[in-house]
Amino acid sequence: GYLWHVDTGCVFNSSDQNDIEYFEIYNYNKLKLFRFSSTLDKYVGYTEFGIKQATAFNNDKDIIADVRARKEYICLNNIKLDYESALTKS
């Protein structure tokens, strides 16, 4: 069969929003097609199909606004909790 898989995550050094990177990596059958990085603030393609998808996503203002909002919704809210409950106590 075929497998479409999206990895999402947050990389951070503190709970400051400027120190947080949100990413999404789109894979198909273990092949990385394209990704979004909040540090770059855009999608980047790695295959011919991925480049086409990244270009289309970058040109769609609604998709870009949505992925930017996910950084705050997913990362910022959870990292503040994680940082306060675990990382400051280690």
N, C-alpha and C positions, 0 to 999 in steps of 0.2 A: 504494500500500500504506500501511500504518500502521506507525508506529515508536514503540516503548516504550523509553525510554532513562533510565538512572539515572547521574547524576554523583556521584562521591564524592571527597572530598579532605580535606586537612588544611591549616589556616592557622595559622602559628606565628611567634613572635618569638624564641623560645629553645627549648631542649630541656626546659624546665620544664613539667610536665604542666598546670599552671594557665594557661600561655600558649598552649595548643594548643586549637584548635576543630576538631572533626570535623563534617563535614556530608554529607548525602545529599540530592540533588535529584531528584525523580521527574518525568519529562516524558513527554508523549504528543503526538506530532505538533507538536513545538516549543512546546507549551503547558506551562508549569510548573504541575503539579497540587498537589504538596505537598513539604515538605522536613523533614529533621531537622537540628537544630543542637545540638551538645553545650553550647553556651553557654546556650541556652534550656532544654536538657535535655528537649525534647519535639518532636513533629511539629507542623507548622503547615500548614494547607490554604489554597490560593489560588483554587480553583474549588469548585463545589458538590460534585463527586465527591471532590476533594482534601480538603475539610473533613471529609467522612464517613470517608475513609480515615485521616486524621490522628487523628480522635477514636477510631476503632477501635484504631489502633496504640497510642495513648497509654493506652488502657484495658487493654491486654494486657501484663501484667508480664513475660512471657517475651520479647516483642519489645523492650521497653524495656531489659531486662537485656542482650539480645544486642547492641543498637545501642550501648549504653554500653561493652560489652566491645570492640567494634570500634575505638573510639577508642584504647584501649591497644594492641590487637593491630596495627592498621594504622598509626596515627600515631606513637605513642610509640616503638615499636621502630625504625621507619624514620627518624624525625626525628633520633633520637640518632646514627644512622649518618651521615645527611646532614650534620648539624650539625658533627660531628667531622671528617668527611672533606673537606667543601667550604666551608662557611660560615665556619669559623674561619680559613681560609687565604686568604680574599679580601681 
